[in-house]
Amino acid sequence: MGRDGRRTLLVLGQTADLFIALRECLESPLLAVRWAAAGSLESSVSECVPWPWGLAIDAETVPVDALQGIASKPVLCFCLGAEPRGLPWRSFGASGWTALAAEIEARLRQVVHGLTLAPNRGTNAANGSLILSPELEALVAAYPDGVRLAPGTRETVALALRRNRAGATISLRGDDSVLAAA
């Protein structure tokens, strides 16, 4: 698979059909689309630097124990059909692969309080700053929903937003961290 400088969408499924379809329409400077073959999920996850930005799942069951190493990380989860049991993240669902691709594309391209995902890695602020934080990338893409961040991580991302005068901050909504206007 090889390491890639871009954020990674890891596709998990019974067959490679979803991977092939998503790679054709989503592979870009914003996103590398990679396949996790059956039985190689753990090694596929370890190839994603620093961890997968997202998972696209077309399977009724996922070996969740293979995801334990990244369970505490903010990973966006996109499910074709029903959400598999035991996932450590909330998921975005779609009934067909074109709707799933459109959901992922929209999250890659959205603008949240002047923040956008930069090509390869990082987040661009409206003032031209580039903030390198995979957690912030997840917050931008998940908006208006949030992601779970450990308190220390949340404070680090909030500090990076303040230092870069990015025009956004982090607020809490239940257990989730959510971007808000500064």
N, C-alpha and C positions, 0 to 999 in steps of 0.2 A: 504494500500500500504506500509506504513512504510518507515522510512527514512533509507537511505543506504549510506555508506561511499564512494561509487563509483560515477563517473560521470554518468549522467542519459540521456538515449535516451527515450524521451516520444513519444509514438506512438499514433497518432490521426487518426481515420478513421470511416467509416460507420459501419464496422464490425471488429471483433478481428482477422481476417485472417492474416493481415500484422503483427500485434503484435506477433502472434504465430510463424510465419515464421522467423521474425527477432530475436526473443528471442532464438529460437533454434540454430541459426548460429552465433549470436553476443554476447550473454551473456557470460561474462568473467571477470577476475579481472580488466580489463580496462573499462568495461561498464556494467551498469545495464539497462535492457530494461523494461520499464513500460508502461502500457496501460492507456489511458485517455478515459474513457467511455463517451458516449454522455451525455452532461449536467453536467459533473464533471470536465471539463477542468481546471477551475480556481483552484479547490482544488487539482487536480493532479499536477499542476504547483507548488503550494505552498509546496508540499511534496518533491520537488527536491531541494537538498541543494548544493550550494546556489541558483541555478536556473538550469533548464535543460541545459545540454551540447548541446543537439540537439533535434530536432523534426523530426519525420518521419511521413509524412502526406499522407493519402490515402483518400482524400475527396475533393470535388469540392468547398466546402465552409467550412471555419473555423470561429468560433465566435471570430473574432480578438479582440473584446472588452475584452475577457477573457485573452488575452495576454498582455494587456496594462501594467501590473505590471512588465513585463520583456522586454518590447519593446526596452528599451535602453541598454539592456545587449547583449553581443555577443553570440548569439545562432546560431548554425549551423542548417540549415533547409534542409531536404531531402524530395523531393516530388516524389511520384509514379504517373506518368502521369503529367497532367497540374498543374501548380502552382496555388493554390487558390488565389483569389484576396485579396488585403489588408494586406498581410503579411508585417511586419516591417523589414524583412531581405531578402537578396538575397538567392536564393535556388539552390541546386544541384538536378537535375532531372534524372529520369531513367524511362524506359518504362516497366520494369518488376521488381518483388521483388528481384530476384537473382542479377540483376544489381545494384539495390539500396543497397542491403546488401554488395556487393563487394565495392561499393563507400564508404560506411560508414567504412568498415573494412580497406580499404586502408588509409583513413584519420586518423584512430586510430593508425595505425602502421608506418606512414611516419616519416622520419628523415629530419629535416629542420635545417641546419647550426649546426648540432650536437645535436639538441634538439629532444626529444621523449616524448610521453605521458607516464607517470609513471603508474603502477598499482594503482587502486583506485582513487587517485587524484594527481595533480601536474605534473610537467614537469621535466624530467631528462636532465641535461646538459652533454656534452661529458666529462667534468672534474669531474663528479660524484656528482655535486650539485643537490639538489632537490629544485625546485622553486614552491611554492604553490601559484598559481594564476590561477583562472578559465579563466581570460582574455587571459593569455598566452597559456593555453590549446586550446582555440578557435583559436588563431593566428597560432599555429602549425598545427592544423587540417585543417584550411581553406587554408593554403599555397598551391599554389602560389597566390591564391586570398587573400584578406584581410578581415578584419571586422571593423565595425565602433566602435571606442572607444572615449569616451569623453576625451578632452585634459588632464585633471588631471589624469584620469585612464591611458592614454597612457604614461604619464610621470612616473607614479608609476611602470608600467611594465618595462619601459626602465631602470629605476633605479635598479630594481631587477635583470635585465639582467647584468648590469654593476657590481653591487656588487658581483654577483656570478661568474663573469668572464666567462659568458656563451658562448661567441663567436658570439653573435647575438645582433642586435639592432632593433629598429623599425623605419621604414621610412613611409612617407605618399604617397599614390597614390590616388589623388583626395580626397575624404572624408574618405577613408579607411586607416587603419593602416596595414602595411605589415611587416613581418620579413625580415631582411636583414643581411648579414654578417657584423660583427663588424669590 
